[in-house]
Amino acid sequence: MARRGGRKKREPVGDPADPHGMATWLARYLEWLRSHNYSESTVGNRESYLTLFCAWGEERGITRPSEVTKPILERYQRHLYHYRKPANGQPLSFRSQYSRLVPVRAAARQST
């Protein structure tokens, strides 16, 4: 299935061999979504947004879900607010910011 907007799928971030790492957390969360009958479209979107979050976190030394705290989520929210699209330099809409933040919050809640 072609991805909308020509975006290419990002590779998962982190060490898949680390049982407490972000890659394992992401895989478990995606499996949880599938087991609760979320559509593949929803799973794919959440995977994309969570992979972006994992890459952002890895750049800041956040490699484990246990390191994702409320202040980290607030920093990520500020990052989304200030982020500019590479194609046109425009900010993300509030809806896009929300769409990117919700899966991170949901996955963080699910992992506890």
MODELLER restraints for C-alpha pairs under 7 A, 6 or more apart:
rsr = mdl.restraints
at = mdl.atoms
rsr.add(forms.Gaussian(group=physical.xy_distance, feature=features.Distance(at['CA:10:A'], at['CA:51:A']), mean=6.85, stdev=0.5))
rsr.add(forms.Gaussian(group=physical.xy_distance, feature=features.Distance(at['CA:12:A'], at['CA:23:A']), mean=6.20, stdev=0.5))
rsr.add(forms.Gaussian(group=physical.xy_distance, feature=features.Distance(at['CA:12:A'], at['CA:51:A']), mean=5.88, stdev=0.5))
rsr.add(forms.Gaussian(group=physical.xy_distance, feature=features.Distance(at['CA:13:A'], at['CA:23:A']), mean=5.97, stdev=0.5))
rsr.add(forms.Gaussian(group=physical.xy_distance, feature=features.Distance(at['CA:13:A'], at['CA:51:A']), mean=6.62, stdev=0.5))
rsr.add(forms.Gaussian(group=physical.xy_distance, feature=features.Distance(at['CA:13:A'], at['CA:54:A']), mean=6.04, stdev=0.5))
rsr.add(forms.Gaussian(group=physical.xy_distance, feature=features.Distance(at['CA:13:A'], at['CA:55:A']), mean=6.06, stdev=0.5))
rsr.add(forms.Gaussian(group=physical.xy_distance, feature=features.Distance(at['CA:14:A'], at['CA:21:A']), mean=6.70, stdev=0.5))
rsr.add(forms.Gaussian(group=physical.xy_distance, feature=features.Distance(at['CA:14:A'], at['CA:22:A']), mean=5.91, stdev=0.5))
rsr.add(forms.Gaussian(group=physical.xy_distance, feature=features.Distance(at['CA:14:A'], at['CA:23:A']), mean=5.39, stdev=0.5))
rsr.add(forms.Gaussian(group=physical.xy_distance, feature=features.Distance(at['CA:14:A'], at['CA:63:A']), mean=6.80, stdev=0.5))
rsr.add(forms.Gaussian(group=physical.xy_distance, feature=features.Distance(at['CA:15:A'], at['CA:21:A']), mean=6.60, stdev=0.5))
rsr.add(forms.Gaussian(group=physical.xy_distance, feature=features.Distance(at['CA:15:A'], at['CA:23:A']), mean=6.24, stdev=0.5))
rsr.add(forms.Gaussian(group=physical.xy_distance, feature=features.Distance(at['CA:16:A'], at['CA:23:A']), mean=5.17, stdev=0.5))
rsr.add(forms.Gaussian(group=physical.xy_distance, feature=features.Distance(at['CA:16:A'], at['CA:24:A']), mean=5.86, stdev=0.5))
rsr.add(forms.Gaussian(group=physical.xy_distance, feature=features.Distance(at['CA:18:A'], at['CA:24:A']), mean=6.96, stdev=0.5))
rsr.add(forms.Gaussian(group=physical.xy_distance, feature=features.Distance(at['CA:20:A'], at['CA:64:A']), mean=6.27, stdev=0.5))
rsr.add(forms.Gaussian(group=physical.xy_distance, feature=features.Distance(at['CA:21:A'], at['CA:63:A']), mean=6.06, stdev=0.5))
rsr.add(forms.Gaussian(group=physical.xy_distance, feature=features.Distance(at['CA:21:A'], at['CA:64:A']), mean=4.63, stdev=0.5))
rsr.add(forms.Gaussian(group=physical.xy_distance, feature=features.Distance(at['CA:21:A'], at['CA:65:A']), mean=6.68, stdev=0.5))
rsr.add(forms.Gaussian(group=physical.xy_distance, feature=features.Distance(at['CA:22:A'], at['CA:54:A']), mean=6.85, stdev=0.5))
rsr.add(forms.Gaussian(group=physical.xy_distance, feature=features.Distance(at['CA:22:A'], at['CA:63:A']), mean=5.96, stdev=0.5))
rsr.add(forms.Gaussian(group=physical.xy_distance, feature=features.Distance(at['CA:22:A'], at['CA:64:A']), mean=5.23, stdev=0.5))
rsr.add(forms.Gaussian(group=physical.xy_distance, feature=features.Distance(at['CA:22:A'], at['CA:65:A']), mean=5.92, stdev=0.5))
rsr.add(forms.Gaussian(group=physical.xy_distance, feature=features.Distance(at['CA:25:A'], at['CA:65:A']), mean=6.94, stdev=0.5))
rsr.add(forms.Gaussian(group=physical.xy_distance, feature=features.Distance(at['CA:29:A'], at['CA:107:A']), mean=6.28, stdev=0.5))
rsr.add(forms.Gaussian(group=physical.xy_distance, feature=features.Distance(at['CA:30:A'], at['CA:43:A']), mean=6.39, stdev=0.5))
rsr.add(forms.Gaussian(group=physical.xy_distance, feature=features.Distance(at['CA:33:A'], at['CA:43:A']), mean=6.65, stdev=0.5))
rsr.add(forms.Gaussian(group=physical.xy_distance, feature=features.Distance(at['CA:46:A'], at['CA:103:A']), mean=5.77, stdev=0.5))
rsr.add(forms.Gaussian(group=physical.xy_distance, feature=features.Distance(at['CA:49:A'], at['CA:100:A']), mean=5.41, stdev=0.5))
rsr.add(forms.Gaussian(group=physical.xy_distance, feature=features.Distance(at['CA:50:A'], at['CA:103:A']), mean=6.64, stdev=0.5))
rsr.add(forms.Gaussian(group=physical.xy_distance, feature=features.Distance(at['CA:50:A'], at['CA:104:A']), mean=6.05, stdev=0.5))
rsr.add(forms.Gaussian(group=physical.xy_distance, feature=features.Distance(at['CA:57:A'], at['CA:63:A']), mean=6.88, stdev=0.5))
rsr.add(forms.Gaussian(group=physical.xy_distance, feature=features.Distance(at['CA:77:A'], at['CA:101:A']), mean=6.89, stdev=0.5))
rsr.add(forms.Gaussian(group=physical.xy_distance, feature=features.Distance(at['CA:80:A'], at['CA:97:A']), mean=5.83, stdev=0.5))
rsr.add(forms.Gaussian(group=physical.xy_distance, feature=features.Distance(at['CA:81:A'], at['CA:92:A']), mean=6.97, stdev=0.5))
rsr.add(forms.Gaussian(group=physical.xy_distance, feature=features.Distance(at['CA:81:A'], at['CA:97:A']), mean=6.88, stdev=0.5))
rsr.add(forms.Gaussian(group=physical.xy_distance, feature=features.Distance(at['CA:82:A'], at['CA:91:A']), mean=6.86, stdev=0.5))
rsr.add(forms.Gaussian(group=physical.xy_distance, feature=features.Distance(at['CA:83:A'], at['CA:91:A']), mean=5.94, stdev=0.5))
rsr.add(forms.Gaussian(group=physical.xy_distance, feature=features.Distance(at['CA:83:A'], at['CA:92:A']), mean=6.77, stdev=0.5))
rsr.add(forms.Gaussian(group=physical.xy_distance, feature=features.Distance(at['CA:84:A'], at['CA:90:A']), mean=5.25, stdev=0.5))
rsr.add(forms.Gaussian(group=physical.xy_distance, feature=features.Distance(at['CA:84:A'], at['CA:91:A']), mean=4.53, stdev=0.5))
rsr.add(forms.Gaussian(group=physical.xy_distance, feature=features.Distance(at['CA:84:A'], at['CA:92:A']), mean=6.60, stdev=0.5))
rsr.add(forms.Gaussian(group=physical.xy_distance, feature=features.Distance(at['CA:85:A'], at['CA:91:A']), mean=6.15, stdev=0.5))
rsr.add(forms.Gaussian(group=physical.xy_distance, feature=features.Distance(at['CA:85:A'], at['CA:92:A']), mean=6.93, stdev=0.5))
